[in-house]
């Protein structure tokens, strides 16, 4: 019997540590680029590190994921810290965000290439995408092994070519791989 994505991620979150999740580096390092007000989405949020940062920044924040276990952890943090985050179990592949519905969308460690056009459409004018996920040129024991979930060299630049690129970083295994930002690519882009 095949394990569904929802079952797989519920198992991972039920067996994982229950620490306060950190925001993705692409968001944490560039929080200063966020608007003062607006609507933000942490898409495929996991335990919600990005959503917590977005809400603490003062944005109306939504957090969507397919895993109930992850959302239960996030909801507990939201309640304990009295944050206004709308936490929702949602299969974003089957039910992507509506067009022009968010000023900020954050995606970290999730890759569904067919969803990218809907993410771009979901951004309002001047909206920002913060994206960070694994690349093919990475340490073998880091992140997913399935090539469907790994970005090729400069692929984020291609996937978001209709947007204005603000920032892009991808180091792969170049040079001293013990230093720098490795195993993932990050992009910030704006819809104009």
BELDA-V913470 format. One record per backbone hydrogen bond with DSSP energy under -1.0 kcal/mol. CO is the residue of the C=O (numbers start at 1). NH is the residue of the N-H. E is the energy in kcal/mol with one decimal. If there is no record, write none. Layout:
# BELDA-V913470
co: {CO/CO}
nh: {NH/NH}
e: {E/E}
This chain:
# BELDA-V913470
co: {4/5/6/7/8/9/10/11/24/25/30/31/38/39/39/40/41/42/45/48/49/50/51/52/53/54/55/60/61/62/63/64/65/67/68/69/70/71/72/73/74/75/76/77/78/83/85/86/88/90/91/102/103/104/105/106/107/112/113/115/116/117/118/121/122/122/124/127/128/129/130/131/132/133/134/136/139/146/147/151/152/154/155/156/158/160/164/167/169/171/175/176/183/185/186/187/188/188/189/190/191}
nh: {8/9/10/11/12/13/14/15/28/29/33/34/60/103/104/62/106/64/48/52/53/54/55/56/57/59/58/40/86/42/88/45/90/71/72/73/74/75/76/77/78/79/80/81/83/85/87/63/65/92/95/124/128/41/130/43/132/115/116/119/120/121/122/100/101/102/127/191/105/189/107/187/109/185/151/138/142/149/150/136/155/158/159/160/161/163/190/188/186/174/177/179/135/133/169/131/166/167/129/164/126}
e: {-2.6/-2.6/-2.2/-2.3/-2.0/-2.5/-2.3/-1.9/-2.9/-2.9/-2.2/-2.1/-2.5/-2.5/-1.7/-2.3/-2.9/-2.1/-2.3/-2.4/-1.7/-2.6/-2.6/-2.4/-1.7/-2.1/-1.3/-3.4/-2.8/-2.7/-2.7/-2.7/-2.4/-1.9/-2.4/-1.7/-2.3/-3.0/-1.9/-1.8/-2.7/-2.5/-2.5/-2.0/-2.1/-1.4/-1.0/-2.6/-1.5/-1.2/-2.5/-2.8/-2.7/-2.1/-2.5/-2.1/-2.2/-2.4/-1.4/-2.0/-2.5/-2.3/-1.8/-3.2/-1.3/-2.4/-2.5/-2.6/-2.3/-1.9/-2.6/-2.7/-3.2/-2.8/-2.5/-1.7/-1.8/-2.2/-1.4/-2.7/-2.2/-1.2/-2.9/-2.0/-1.5/-2.0/-2.6/-2.5/-2.4/-1.8/-1.2/-2.0/-1.8/-1.7/-2.3/-3.0/-2.8/-2.0/-2.7/-3.0/-2.9}
